[in-house]
Every structure is written in C-alpha cells, then in structure tokens.
Amino acid sequence: MGENLEKLANLEHEQWCDWSKSVSQDMEKLINLIDLEKLNNEDKEFVESQIKRLARWRSYWIAYDDLDDNVKEQDRIYARKVIEEINSR
C-alpha cells in the first residue's frame, strides 16, 4: 500500500493545489475590493485571517516530495480514503 498511497497522496496534493489556486484568485479579488479602514475590528480581523490563509496556502504550492512529512500526511488521509473505497468494492 505504501507506493500506491504516496502516488495517490501526490495526486491529492496536485488536486488541492489546483483548487486552492483557483479559490485564492477569487479571494484576492474580493480582498482587494475591501477598504480595511472602514471595517469594524471583528471584520478587519477576519479579512486579515484570510490574507494569512492565502499566504499559508502559497507556501504549500510546491511539489509533494518537497513538503514536510506532517503536511504530506494531510494528503495521505484522503489517499487512504480512496484506497479504502476501492478496496470495499
């Protein structure tokens, strides 16, 4: 299962990268429309948290093999689900 797990985890990472890049483009457009100075503190903190989220996402837009093992494990979780589903049939 090890080799297949890593292949599927790599594909999961590629899929996540494609999805997150698409979503991030839309989020960046929305964020650029916001005048932070006009927001109350709670809304401002939310927008700032989303800016930090985008930065965190960008840091993961690298090859699967270059990820830290704890980050790879997140992709492996979904890869295991795929393997379980295939094996249950």
PyMOL Python script that loads the backbone (N, CA, C, O; Angstrom):
from pymol import cmd

cmd.read_pdbstr("""\
ATOM      1  N   MET A   1       0.823  -1.200   0.000  1.00  0.00           N
ATOM      2  CA  MET A   1       0.000   0.000   0.000  1.00  0.00           C
ATOM      3  C   MET A   1       0.867   1.263   0.000  1.00  0.00           C
ATOM      4  O   MET A   1       0.398   2.316  -0.433  1.00  0.00           O
ATOM      5  N   GLY A   2       2.106   1.191   0.468  1.00  0.00           N
ATOM      6  CA  GLY A   2       2.963   2.360   0.601  1.00  0.00           C
ATOM      7  C   GLY A   2       3.180   3.129  -0.681  1.00  0.00           C
ATOM      8  O   GLY A   2       3.026   4.350  -0.709  1.00  0.00           O
ATOM      9  N   GLU A   3       3.538   2.419  -1.753  1.00  0.00           N
ATOM     10  CA  GLU A   3       3.804   3.102  -3.020  1.00  0.00           C
ATOM     11  C   GLU A   3       2.527   3.706  -3.591  1.00  0.00           C
ATOM     12  O   GLU A   3       2.523   4.849  -4.048  1.00  0.00           O
ATOM     13  N   ASN A   4       1.438   2.929  -3.562  1.00  0.00           N
ATOM     14  CA  ASN A   4       0.164   3.457  -4.059  1.00  0.00           C
ATOM     15  C   ASN A   4      -0.335   4.608  -3.200  1.00  0.00           C
ATOM     16  O   ASN A   4      -0.889   5.579  -3.717  1.00  0.00           O
ATOM     17  N   LEU A   5      -0.141   4.506  -1.905  1.00  0.00           N
ATOM     18  CA  LEU A   5      -0.544   5.575  -1.005  1.00  0.00           C
ATOM     19  C   LEU A   5       0.171   6.872  -1.382  1.00  0.00           C
ATOM     20  O   LEU A   5      -0.461   7.925  -1.469  1.00  0.00           O
ATOM     21  N   GLU A   6       1.470   6.801  -1.603  1.00  0.00           N
ATOM     22  CA  GLU A   6       2.228   8.005  -1.946  1.00  0.00           C
ATOM     23  C   GLU A   6       1.832   8.553  -3.321  1.00  0.00           C
ATOM     24  O   GLU A   6       1.787   9.768  -3.511  1.00  0.00           O
ATOM     25  N   LYS A   7       1.547   7.677  -4.268  1.00  0.00           N
ATOM     26  CA  LYS A   7       1.111   8.140  -5.592  1.00  0.00           C
ATOM     27  C   LYS A   7      -0.227   8.864  -5.489  1.00  0.00           C
ATOM     28  O   LYS A   7      -0.420   9.923  -6.085  1.00  0.00           O
ATOM     29  N   LEU A   8      -1.151   8.277  -4.722  1.00  0.00           N
ATOM     30  CA  LEU A   8      -2.459   8.910  -4.561  1.00  0.00           C
ATOM     31  C   LEU A   8      -2.350  10.202  -3.750  1.00  0.00           C
ATOM     32  O   LEU A   8      -3.038  11.178  -4.048  1.00  0.00           O
ATOM     33  N   ALA A   9      -1.504  10.214  -2.743  1.00  0.00           N
ATOM     34  CA  ALA A   9      -1.309  11.427  -1.954  1.00  0.00           C
ATOM     35  C   ALA A   9      -0.729  12.541  -2.817  1.00  0.00           C
ATOM     36  O   ALA A   9      -1.103  13.705  -2.673  1.00  0.00           O
ATOM     37  N   ASN A  10       0.173  12.184  -3.703  1.00  0.00           N
ATOM     38  CA  ASN A  10       0.741  13.165  -4.634  1.00  0.00           C
ATOM     39  C   ASN A  10      -0.364  13.741  -5.526  1.00  0.00           C
ATOM     40  O   ASN A  10      -0.424  14.951  -5.747  1.00  0.00           O
ATOM     41  N   LEU A  11      -1.227  12.873  -6.030  1.00  0.00           N
ATOM     42  CA  LEU A  11      -2.347  13.350  -6.859  1.00  0.00           C
ATOM     43  C   LEU A  11      -3.294  14.236  -6.049  1.00  0.00           C
ATOM     44  O   LEU A  11      -3.776  15.256  -6.541  1.00  0.00           O
ATOM     45  N   GLU A  12      -3.551  13.841  -4.820  1.00  0.00           N
ATOM     46  CA  GLU A  12      -4.400  14.659  -3.938  1.00  0.00           C
ATOM     47  C   GLU A  12      -3.782  16.038  -3.756  1.00  0.00           C
ATOM     48  O   GLU A  12      -4.487  17.047  -3.788  1.00  0.00           O
ATOM     49  N   HIS A  13      -2.481  16.085  -3.567  1.00  0.00           N
ATOM     50  CA  HIS A  13      -1.801  17.373  -3.410  1.00  0.00           C
ATOM     51  C   HIS A  13      -1.930  18.215  -4.676  1.00  0.00           C
ATOM     52  O   HIS A  13      -2.196  19.414  -4.598  1.00  0.00           O
ATOM     53  N   GLU A  14      -1.746  17.603  -5.823  1.00  0.00           N
ATOM     54  CA  GLU A  14      -1.898  18.329  -7.095  1.00  0.00           C
ATOM     55  C   GLU A  14      -3.313  18.875  -7.238  1.00  0.00           C
ATOM     56  O   GLU A  14      -3.516  20.014  -7.658  1.00  0.00           O
ATOM     57  N   GLN A  15      -4.281  18.047  -6.885  1.00  0.00           N
ATOM     58  CA  GLN A  15      -5.684  18.473  -6.976  1.00  0.00           C
ATOM     59  C   GLN A  15      -5.935  19.644  -6.028  1.00  0.00           C
ATOM     60  O   GLN A  15      -6.573  20.627  -6.404  1.00  0.00           O
ATOM     61  N   TRP A  16      -5.432  19.534  -4.799  1.00  0.00           N
ATOM     62  CA  TRP A  16      -5.617  20.612  -3.838  1.00  0.00           C
ATOM     63  C   TRP A  16      -4.952  21.896  -4.335  1.00  0.00           C
ATOM     64  O   TRP A  16      -5.519  22.981  -4.207  1.00  0.00           O
ATOM     65  N   CYS A  17      -3.760  21.774  -4.894  1.00  0.00           N
ATOM     66  CA  CYS A  17      -3.063  22.957  -5.420  1.00  0.00           C
ATOM     67  C   CYS A  17      -3.901  23.636  -6.499  1.00  0.00           C
ATOM     68  O   CYS A  17      -4.068  24.855  -6.476  1.00  0.00           O
ATOM     69  N   ASP A  18      -4.422  22.865  -7.433  1.00  0.00           N
ATOM     70  CA  ASP A  18      -5.250  23.444  -8.495  1.00  0.00           C
ATOM     71  C   ASP A  18      -6.473  24.137  -7.913  1.00  0.00           C
ATOM     72  O   ASP A  18      -6.805  25.257  -8.302  1.00  0.00           O
ATOM     73  N   TRP A  19      -7.150  23.458  -6.969  1.00  0.00           N
ATOM     74  CA  TRP A  19      -8.351  24.029  -6.359  1.00  0.00           C
ATOM     75  C   TRP A  19      -8.004  25.297  -5.583  1.00  0.00           C
ATOM     76  O   TRP A  19      -8.659  26.325  -5.754  1.00  0.00           O
ATOM     77  N   SER A  20      -6.992  25.233  -4.740  1.00  0.00           N
ATOM     78  CA  SER A  20      -6.665  26.369  -3.883  1.00  0.00           C
ATOM     79  C   SER A  20      -6.162  27.571  -4.688  1.00  0.00           C
ATOM     80  O   SER A  20      -6.412  28.716  -4.309  1.00  0.00           O
ATOM     81  N   LYS A  21      -5.467  27.322  -5.778  1.00  0.00           N
ATOM     82  CA  LYS A  21      -5.034  28.435  -6.630  1.00  0.00           C
ATOM     83  C   LYS A  21      -6.236  29.132  -7.249  1.00  0.00           C
ATOM     84  O   LYS A  21      -6.270  30.359  -7.336  1.00  0.00           O
ATOM     85  N   SER A  22      -7.214  28.360  -7.676  1.00  0.00           N
ATOM     86  CA  SER A  22      -8.427  28.929  -8.253  1.00  0.00           C
ATOM     87  C   SER A  22      -9.196  29.746  -7.218  1.00  0.00           C
ATOM     88  O   SER A  22      -9.608  30.874  -7.488  1.00  0.00           O
ATOM     89  N   VAL A  23      -9.384  29.175  -6.044  1.00  0.00           N
ATOM     90  CA  VAL A  23     -10.106  29.872  -4.981  1.00  0.00           C
ATOM     91  C   VAL A  23      -9.332  31.116  -4.539  1.00  0.00           C
ATOM     92  O   VAL A  23      -9.932  32.158  -4.278  1.00  0.00           O
ATOM     93  N   SER A  24      -8.027  31.012  -4.456  1.00  0.00           N
ATOM     94  CA  SER A  24      -7.232  32.148  -3.981  1.00  0.00           C
ATOM     95  C   SER A  24      -7.334  33.347  -4.921  1.00  0.00           C
ATOM     96  O   SER A  24      -7.315  34.493  -4.472  1.00  0.00           O
ATOM     97  N   GLN A  25      -7.441  33.088  -6.208  1.00  0.00           N
ATOM     98  CA  GLN A  25      -7.597  34.199  -7.152  1.00  0.00           C
ATOM     99  C   GLN A  25      -8.877  34.980  -6.854  1.00  0.00           C
ATOM    100  O   GLN A  25      -8.880  36.211  -6.844  1.00  0.00           O
ATOM    101  N   ASP A  26      -9.963  34.244  -6.611  1.00  0.00           N
ATOM    102  CA  ASP A  26     -11.230  34.903  -6.292  1.00  0.00           C
ATOM    103  C   ASP A  26     -11.158  35.623  -4.950  1.00  0.00           C
ATOM    104  O   ASP A  26     -11.657  36.739  -4.806  1.00  0.00           O
ATOM    105  N   MET A  27     -10.534  34.977  -3.974  1.00  0.00           N
ATOM    106  CA  MET A  27     -10.411  35.598  -2.651  1.00  0.00           C
ATOM    107  C   MET A  27      -9.587  36.879  -2.726  1.00  0.00           C
ATOM    108  O   MET A  27      -9.935  37.880  -2.100  1.00  0.00           O
ATOM    109  N   GLU A  28      -8.504  36.850  -3.485  1.00  0.00           N
ATOM    110  CA  GLU A  28      -7.660  38.036  -3.611  1.00  0.00           C
ATOM    111  C   GLU A  28      -8.428  39.189  -4.258  1.00  0.00           C
ATOM    112  O   GLU A  28      -8.287  40.340  -3.845  1.00  0.00           O
ATOM    113  N   LYS A  29      -9.236  38.882  -5.263  1.00  0.00           N
ATOM    114  CA  LYS A  29     -10.040  39.929  -5.903  1.00  0.00           C
ATOM    115  C   LYS A  29     -11.005  40.553  -4.909  1.00  0.00           C
ATOM    116  O   LYS A  29     -11.162  41.773  -4.866  1.00  0.00           O
ATOM    117  N   LEU A  30     -11.651  39.710  -4.109  1.00  0.00           N
ATOM    118  CA  LEU A  30     -12.585  40.227  -3.105  1.00  0.00           C
ATOM    119  C   LEU A  30     -11.861  41.057  -2.047  1.00  0.00           C
ATOM    120  O   LEU A  30     -12.316  42.137  -1.671  1.00  0.00           O
ATOM    121  N   ILE A  31     -10.748  40.544  -1.583  1.00  0.00           N
ATOM    122  CA  ILE A  31      -9.986  41.261  -0.549  1.00  0.00           C
ATOM    123  C   ILE A  31      -9.543  42.626  -1.063  1.00  0.00           C
ATOM    124  O   ILE A  31      -9.554  43.605  -0.317  1.00  0.00           O
ATOM    125  N   ASN A  32      -9.155  42.694  -2.328  1.00  0.00           N
ATOM    126  CA  ASN A  32      -8.708  43.968  -2.894  1.00  0.00           C
ATOM    127  C   ASN A  32      -9.834  44.989  -3.015  1.00  0.00           C
ATOM    128  O   ASN A  32      -9.575  46.186  -3.147  1.00  0.00           O
ATOM    129  N   LEU A  33     -11.068  44.529  -2.972  1.00  0.00           N
ATOM    130  CA  LEU A  33     -12.213  45.438  -3.038  1.00  0.00           C
ATOM    131  C   LEU A  33     -12.564  46.035  -1.674  1.00  0.00           C
ATOM    132  O   LEU A  33     -13.354  46.976  -1.587  1.00  0.00           O
ATOM    133  N   ILE A  34     -11.982  45.491  -0.627  1.00  0.00           N
ATOM    134  CA  ILE A  34     -12.343  45.874   0.734  1.00  0.00           C
ATOM    135  C   ILE A  34     -11.448  47.000   1.235  1.00  0.00           C
ATOM    136  O   ILE A  34     -10.224  46.945   1.113  1.00  0.00           O
ATOM    137  N   ASP A  35     -12.073  48.006   1.793  1.00  0.00           N
ATOM    138  CA  ASP A  35     -11.346  49.085   2.451  1.00  0.00           C
ATOM    139  C   ASP A  35     -11.250  48.716   3.927  1.00  0.00           C
ATOM    140  O   ASP A  35     -12.202  48.903   4.685  1.00  0.00           O
ATOM    141  N   LEU A  36     -10.098  48.192   4.329  1.00  0.00           N
ATOM    142  CA  LEU A  36      -9.924  47.716   5.702  1.00  0.00           C
ATOM    143  C   LEU A  36     -10.169  48.807   6.735  1.00  0.00           C
ATOM    144  O   LEU A  36     -10.613  48.519   7.847  1.00  0.00           O
ATOM    145  N   GLU A  37      -9.889  50.034   6.384  1.00  0.00           N
ATOM    146  CA  GLU A  37     -10.053  51.135   7.329  1.00  0.00           C
ATOM    147  C   GLU A  37     -11.518  51.378   7.682  1.00  0.00           C
ATOM    148  O   GLU A  37     -11.813  51.968   8.721  1.00  0.00           O
ATOM    149  N   LYS A  38     -12.424  50.934   6.841  1.00  0.00           N
ATOM    150  CA  LYS A  38     -13.849  51.151   7.095  1.00  0.00           C
ATOM    151  C   LYS A  38     -14.499  49.995   7.851  1.00  0.00           C
ATOM    152  O   LYS A  38     -15.683  50.057   8.181  1.00  0.00           O
ATOM    153  N   LEU A  39     -13.733  48.949   8.124  1.00  0.00           N
ATOM    154  CA  LEU A  39     -14.289  47.781   8.796  1.00  0.00           C
ATOM    155  C   LEU A  39     -14.186  47.908  10.312  1.00  0.00           C
ATOM    156  O   LEU A  39     -13.283  48.558  10.840  1.00  0.00           O
ATOM    157  N   ASN A  40     -15.133  47.270  10.996  1.00  0.00           N
ATOM    158  CA  ASN A  40     -15.001  47.187  12.450  1.00  0.00           C
ATOM    159  C   ASN A  40     -13.903  46.168  12.755  1.00  0.00           C
ATOM    160  O   ASN A  40     -13.457  45.441  11.868  1.00  0.00           O
ATOM    161  N   ASN A  41     -13.479  46.122  13.998  1.00  0.00           N
ATOM    162  CA  ASN A  41     -12.343  45.276  14.374  1.00  0.00           C
ATOM    163  C   ASN A  41     -12.569  43.804  14.059  1.00  0.00           C
ATOM    164  O   ASN A  41     -11.663  43.129  13.571  1.00  0.00           O
ATOM    165  N   GLU A  42     -13.769  43.301  14.333  1.00  0.00           N
ATOM    166  CA  GLU A  42     -14.055  41.882  14.089  1.00  0.00           C
ATOM    167  C   GLU A  42     -13.942  41.539  12.608  1.00  0.00           C
ATOM    168  O   GLU A  42     -13.325  40.538  12.243  1.00  0.00           O
ATOM    169  N   ASP A  43     -14.534  42.365  11.761  1.00  0.00           N
ATOM    170  CA  ASP A  43     -14.467  42.114  10.318  1.00  0.00           C
ATOM    171  C   ASP A  43     -13.042  42.290   9.789  1.00  0.00           C
ATOM    172  O   ASP A  43     -12.600  41.543   8.916  1.00  0.00           O
ATOM    173  N   LYS A  44     -12.340  43.267  10.317  1.00  0.00           N
ATOM    174  CA  LYS A  44     -10.951  43.501   9.911  1.00  0.00           C
ATOM    175  C   LYS A  44     -10.087  42.288  10.265  1.00  0.00           C
ATOM    176  O   LYS A  44      -9.262  41.852   9.462  1.00  0.00           O
ATOM    177  N   GLU A  45     -10.281  41.747  11.471  1.00  0.00           N
ATOM    178  CA  GLU A  45      -9.531  40.558  11.886  1.00  0.00           C
ATOM    179  C   GLU A  45      -9.847  39.371  10.979  1.00  0.00           C
ATOM    180  O   GLU A  45      -8.960  38.583  10.649  1.00  0.00           O
ATOM    181  N   PHE A  46     -11.103  39.246  10.580  1.00  0.00           N
ATOM    182  CA  PHE A  46     -11.478  38.148   9.679  1.00  0.00           C
ATOM    183  C   PHE A  46     -10.759  38.278   8.339  1.00  0.00           C
ATOM    184  O   PHE A  46     -10.185  37.311   7.839  1.00  0.00           O
ATOM    185  N   VAL A  47     -10.794  39.465   7.768  1.00  0.00           N
ATOM    186  CA  VAL A  47     -10.140  39.678   6.474  1.00  0.00           C
ATOM    187  C   VAL A  47      -8.643  39.421   6.603  1.00  0.00           C
ATOM    188  O   VAL A  47      -8.049  38.792   5.727  1.00  0.00           O
ATOM    189  N   GLU A  48      -8.035  39.891   7.664  1.00  0.00           N
ATOM    190  CA  GLU A  48      -6.605  39.659   7.875  1.00  0.00           C
ATOM    191  C   GLU A  48      -6.302  38.170   8.035  1.00  0.00           C
ATOM    192  O   GLU A  48      -5.253  37.701   7.593  1.00  0.00           O
ATOM    193  N   SER A  49      -7.214  37.423   8.664  1.00  0.00           N
ATOM    194  CA  SER A  49      -7.005  35.974   8.795  1.00  0.00           C
ATOM    195  C   SER A  49      -7.063  35.289   7.434  1.00  0.00           C
ATOM    196  O   SER A  49      -6.369  34.297   7.207  1.00  0.00           O
ATOM    197  N   GLN A  50      -7.883  35.811   6.536  1.00  0.00           N
ATOM    198  CA  GLN A  50      -7.966  35.235   5.202  1.00  0.00           C
ATOM    199  C   GLN A  50      -6.718  35.561   4.374  1.00  0.00           C
ATOM    200  O   GLN A  50      -6.280  34.758   3.550  1.00  0.00           O
ATOM    201  N   ILE A  51      -6.164  36.728   4.601  1.00  0.00           N
ATOM    202  CA  ILE A  51      -4.903  37.094   3.943  1.00  0.00           C
ATOM    203  C   ILE A  51      -3.798  36.145   4.401  1.00  0.00           C
ATOM    204  O   ILE A  51      -2.993  35.684   3.592  1.00  0.00           O
ATOM    205  N   LYS A  52      -3.763  35.853   5.710  1.00  0.00           N
ATOM    206  CA  LYS A  52      -2.775  34.903   6.240  1.00  0.00           C
ATOM    207  C   LYS A  52      -3.015  33.498   5.691  1.00  0.00           C
ATOM    208  O   LYS A  52      -2.061  32.775   5.402  1.00  0.00           O
ATOM    209  N   ARG A  53      -4.285  33.106   5.545  1.00  0.00           N
ATOM    210  CA  ARG A  53      -4.610  31.799   4.976  1.00  0.00           C
ATOM    211  C   ARG A  53      -4.051  31.690   3.567  1.00  0.00           C
ATOM    212  O   ARG A  53      -3.453  30.673   3.213  1.00  0.00           O
ATOM    213  N   LEU A  54      -4.238  32.722   2.766  1.00  0.00           N
ATOM    214  CA  LEU A  54      -3.715  32.696   1.396  1.00  0.00           C
ATOM    215  C   LEU A  54      -2.195  32.560   1.388  1.00  0.00           C
ATOM    216  O   LEU A  54      -1.637  31.841   0.558  1.00  0.00           O
ATOM    217  N   ALA A  55      -1.535  33.240   2.298  1.00  0.00           N
ATOM    218  CA  ALA A  55      -0.075  33.134   2.382  1.00  0.00           C
ATOM    219  C   ALA A  55       0.336  31.715   2.767  1.00  0.00           C
ATOM    220  O   ALA A  55       1.308  31.180   2.232  1.00  0.00           O
ATOM    221  N   ARG A  56      -0.402  31.109   3.692  1.00  0.00           N
ATOM    222  CA  ARG A  56      -0.106  29.725   4.095  1.00  0.00           C
ATOM    223  C   ARG A  56      -0.316  28.786   2.913  1.00  0.00           C
ATOM    224  O   ARG A  56       0.500  27.899   2.664  1.00  0.00           O
ATOM    225  N   TRP A  57      -1.410  28.985   2.187  1.00  0.00           N
ATOM    226  CA  TRP A  57      -1.667  28.155   1.003  1.00  0.00           C
ATOM    227  C   TRP A  57      -0.514  28.265   0.009  1.00  0.00           C
ATOM    228  O   TRP A  57      -0.037  27.256  -0.511  1.00  0.00           O
ATOM    229  N   ARG A  58      -0.071  29.485  -0.251  1.00  0.00           N
ATOM    230  CA  ARG A  58       1.025  29.678  -1.219  1.00  0.00           C
ATOM    231  C   ARG A  58       2.266  28.895  -0.816  1.00  0.00           C
ATOM    232  O   ARG A  58       2.995  28.388  -1.669  1.00  0.00           O
ATOM    233  N   SER A  59       2.498  28.801   0.478  1.00  0.00           N
ATOM    234  CA  SER A  59       3.693  28.085   0.941  1.00  0.00           C
ATOM    235  C   SER A  59       3.611  26.591   0.646  1.00  0.00           C
ATOM    236  O   SER A  59       4.632  25.903   0.641  1.00  0.00           O
ATOM    237  N   TYR A  60       2.405  26.088   0.400  1.00  0.00           N
ATOM    238  CA  TYR A  60       2.219  24.663   0.077  1.00  0.00           C
ATOM    239  C   TYR A  60       2.134  24.400  -1.419  1.00  0.00           C
ATOM    240  O   TYR A  60       1.976  23.250  -1.829  1.00  0.00           O
ATOM    241  N   TRP A  61       2.234  25.435  -2.243  1.00  0.00           N
ATOM    242  CA  TRP A  61       2.189  25.245  -3.687  1.00  0.00           C
ATOM    243  C   TRP A  61       3.568  24.841  -4.204  1.00  0.00           C
ATOM    244  O   TRP A  61       4.185  25.529  -5.018  1.00  0.00           O
ATOM    245  N   ILE A  62       4.012  23.724  -3.708  1.00  0.00           N
ATOM    246  CA  ILE A  62       5.299  23.154  -4.100  1.00  0.00           C
ATOM    247  C   ILE A  62       5.067  21.675  -4.399  1.00  0.00           C
ATOM    248  O   ILE A  62       3.988  21.138  -4.147  1.00  0.00           O
ATOM    249  N   ALA A  63       6.067  21.046  -4.925  1.00  0.00           N
ATOM    250  CA  ALA A  63       5.952  19.616  -5.241  1.00  0.00           C
ATOM    251  C   ALA A  63       5.693  18.815  -3.965  1.00  0.00           C
ATOM    252  O   ALA A  63       6.197  19.150  -2.893  1.00  0.00           O
ATOM    253  N   TYR A  64       4.915  17.776  -4.097  1.00  0.00           N
ATOM    254  CA  TYR A  64       4.583  16.902  -2.964  1.00  0.00           C
ATOM    255  C   TYR A  64       5.850  16.423  -2.266  1.00  0.00           C
ATOM    256  O   TYR A  64       5.926  16.431  -1.037  1.00  0.00           O
ATOM    257  N   ASP A  65       6.826  16.014  -3.032  1.00  0.00           N
ATOM    258  CA  ASP A  65       8.075  15.486  -2.461  1.00  0.00           C
ATOM    259  C   ASP A  65       8.809  16.517  -1.600  1.00  0.00           C
ATOM    260  O   ASP A  65       9.599  16.145  -0.732  1.00  0.00           O
ATOM    261  N   ASP A  66       8.558  17.802  -1.829  1.00  0.00           N
ATOM    262  CA  ASP A  66       9.236  18.861  -1.080  1.00  0.00           C
ATOM    263  C   ASP A  66       8.484  19.291   0.182  1.00  0.00           C
ATOM    264  O   ASP A  66       8.983  20.116   0.947  1.00  0.00           O
ATOM    265  N   LEU A  67       7.300  18.742   0.402  1.00  0.00           N
ATOM    266  CA  LEU A  67       6.519  19.077   1.594  1.00  0.00           C
ATOM    267  C   LEU A  67       7.102  18.417   2.835  1.00  0.00           C
ATOM    268  O   LEU A  67       7.736  17.365   2.747  1.00  0.00           O
ATOM    269  N   ASP A  68       6.885  19.034   3.988  1.00  0.00           N
ATOM    270  CA  ASP A  68       7.214  18.390   5.251  1.00  0.00           C
ATOM    271  C   ASP A  68       6.305  17.180   5.425  1.00  0.00           C
ATOM    272  O   ASP A  68       5.197  17.142   4.890  1.00  0.00           O
ATOM    273  N   ASP A  69       6.778  16.205   6.168  1.00  0.00           N
ATOM    274  CA  ASP A  69       6.018  14.971   6.320  1.00  0.00           C
ATOM    275  C   ASP A  69       4.665  15.206   6.986  1.00  0.00           C
ATOM    276  O   ASP A  69       3.692  14.533   6.646  1.00  0.00           O
ATOM    277  N   ASN A  70       4.582  16.142   7.925  1.00  0.00           N
ATOM    278  CA  ASN A  70       3.296  16.406   8.570  1.00  0.00           C
ATOM    279  C   ASN A  70       2.285  17.004   7.595  1.00  0.00           C
ATOM    280  O   ASN A  70       1.082  16.790   7.747  1.00  0.00           O
ATOM    281  N   VAL A  71       2.751  17.742   6.608  1.00  0.00           N
ATOM    282  CA  VAL A  71       1.865  18.286   5.580  1.00  0.00           C
ATOM    283  C   VAL A  71       1.477  17.174   4.605  1.00  0.00           C
ATOM    284  O   VAL A  71       0.323  17.089   4.187  1.00  0.00           O
ATOM    285  N   LYS A  72       2.431  16.332   4.247  1.00  0.00           N
ATOM    286  CA  LYS A  72       2.126  15.190   3.376  1.00  0.00           C
ATOM    287  C   LYS A  72       1.051  14.313   3.991  1.00  0.00           C
ATOM    288  O   LYS A  72       0.218  13.752   3.280  1.00  0.00           O
ATOM    289  N   GLU A  73       1.069  14.194   5.310  1.00  0.00           N
ATOM    290  CA  GLU A  73       0.096  13.342   5.990  1.00  0.00           C
ATOM    291  C   GLU A  73      -1.333  13.807   5.723  1.00  0.00           C
ATOM    292  O   GLU A  73      -2.246  12.984   5.670  1.00  0.00           O
ATOM    293  N   GLN A  74      -1.538  15.093   5.556  1.00  0.00           N
ATOM    294  CA  GLN A  74      -2.879  15.583   5.235  1.00  0.00           C
ATOM    295  C   GLN A  74      -3.349  15.042   3.881  1.00  0.00           C
ATOM    296  O   GLN A  74      -4.524  14.713   3.718  1.00  0.00           O
ATOM    297  N   ASP A  75      -2.447  14.952   2.924  1.00  0.00           N
ATOM    298  CA  ASP A  75      -2.790  14.380   1.619  1.00  0.00           C
ATOM    299  C   ASP A  75      -2.975  12.868   1.739  1.00  0.00           C
ATOM    300  O   ASP A  75      -3.825  12.289   1.061  1.00  0.00           O
ATOM    301  N   ARG A  76      -2.200  12.245   2.580  1.00  0.00           N
ATOM    302  CA  ARG A  76      -2.324  10.785   2.772  1.00  0.00           C
ATOM    303  C   ARG A  76      -3.669  10.407   3.377  1.00  0.00           C
ATOM    304  O   ARG A  76      -4.209   9.342   3.077  1.00  0.00           O
ATOM    305  N   ILE A  77      -4.208  11.266   4.219  1.00  0.00           N
ATOM    306  CA  ILE A  77      -5.520  10.981   4.818  1.00  0.00           C
ATOM    307  C   ILE A  77      -6.548  10.747   3.721  1.00  0.00           C
ATOM    308  O   ILE A  77      -7.311   9.783   3.783  1.00  0.00           O
ATOM    309  N   TYR A  78      -6.576  11.616   2.723  1.00  0.00           N
ATOM    310  CA  TYR A  78      -7.538  11.467   1.633  1.00  0.00           C
ATOM    311  C   TYR A  78      -7.158  10.330   0.698  1.00  0.00           C
ATOM    312  O   TYR A  78      -8.032   9.676   0.130  1.00  0.00           O
ATOM    313  N   ALA A  79      -5.886  10.094   0.536  1.00  0.00           N
ATOM    314  CA  ALA A  79      -5.443   8.962  -0.285  1.00  0.00           C
ATOM    315  C   ALA A  79      -5.907   7.650   0.347  1.00  0.00           C
ATOM    316  O   ALA A  79      -6.341   6.738  -0.356  1.00  0.00           O
ATOM    317  N   ARG A  80      -5.814   7.558   1.670  1.00  0.00           N
ATOM    318  CA  ARG A  80      -6.287   6.350   2.358  1.00  0.00           C
ATOM    319  C   ARG A  80      -7.782   6.146   2.162  1.00  0.00           C
ATOM    320  O   ARG A  80      -8.246   5.016   2.011  1.00  0.00           O
ATOM    321  N   LYS A  81      -8.530   7.235   2.164  1.00  0.00           N
ATOM    322  CA  LYS A  81      -9.973   7.140   1.930  1.00  0.00           C
ATOM    323  C   LYS A  81     -10.264   6.573   0.546  1.00  0.00           C
ATOM    324  O   LYS A  81     -11.176   5.762   0.384  1.00  0.00           O
ATOM    325  N   VAL A  82      -9.499   6.995  -0.443  1.00  0.00           N
ATOM    326  CA  VAL A  82      -9.670   6.470  -1.801  1.00  0.00           C
ATOM    327  C   VAL A  82      -9.353   4.977  -1.825  1.00  0.00           C
ATOM    328  O   VAL A  82     -10.100   4.186  -2.401  1.00  0.00           O
ATOM    329  N   ILE A  83      -8.254   4.603  -1.202  1.00  0.00           N
ATOM    330  CA  ILE A  83      -7.856   3.192  -1.171  1.00  0.00           C
ATOM    331  C   ILE A  83      -8.912   2.360  -0.465  1.00  0.00           C
ATOM    332  O   ILE A  83      -9.258   1.276  -0.935  1.00  0.00           O
ATOM    333  N   GLU A  84      -9.431   2.848   0.655  1.00  0.00           N
ATOM    334  CA  GLU A  84     -10.473   2.139   1.381  1.00  0.00           C
ATOM    335  C   GLU A  84     -11.726   1.955   0.527  1.00  0.00           C
ATOM    336  O   GLU A  84     -12.340   0.888   0.525  1.00  0.00           O
ATOM    337  N   GLU A  85     -12.092   3.001  -0.191  1.00  0.00           N
ATOM    338  CA  GLU A  85     -13.281   2.936  -1.047  1.00  0.00           C
ATOM    339  C   GLU A  85     -13.086   1.909  -2.160  1.00  0.00           C
ATOM    340  O   GLU A  85     -13.986   1.119  -2.447  1.00  0.00           O
ATOM    341  N   ILE A  86     -11.926   1.922  -2.777  1.00  0.00           N
ATOM    342  CA  ILE A  86     -11.651   0.950  -3.855  1.00  0.00           C
ATOM    343  C   ILE A  86     -11.640  -0.465  -3.298  1.00  0.00           C
ATOM    344  O   ILE A  86     -12.185  -1.379  -3.916  1.00  0.00           O
ATOM    345  N   ASN A  87     -11.027  -0.650  -2.145  1.00  0.00           N
ATOM    346  CA  ASN A  87     -10.946  -1.994  -1.565  1.00  0.00           C
ATOM    347  C   ASN A  87     -12.279  -2.504  -1.034  1.00  0.00           C
ATOM    348  O   ASN A  87     -12.450  -3.711  -0.860  1.00  0.00           O
ATOM    349  N   SER A  88     -13.221  -1.611  -0.775  1.00  0.00           N
ATOM    350  CA  SER A  88     -14.519  -2.034  -0.239  1.00  0.00           C
ATOM    351  C   SER A  88     -15.459  -2.542  -1.328  1.00  0.00           C
ATOM    352  O   SER A  88     -16.545  -3.039  -1.028  1.00  0.00           O
ATOM    353  N   ARG A  89     -15.060  -2.424  -2.562  1.00  0.00           N
ATOM    354  CA  ARG A  89     -15.942  -2.831  -3.670  1.00  0.00           C
ATOM    355  C   ARG A  89     -15.687  -4.236  -4.099  1.00  0.00           C
ATOM    356  O   ARG A  89     -16.342  -4.730  -5.016  1.00  0.00           O
TER     357      ARG A  89
END
""", "prot")
cmd.dss("prot")
cmd.show_as("cartoon", "prot")
cmd.util.cbc("prot")
cmd.orient("prot")
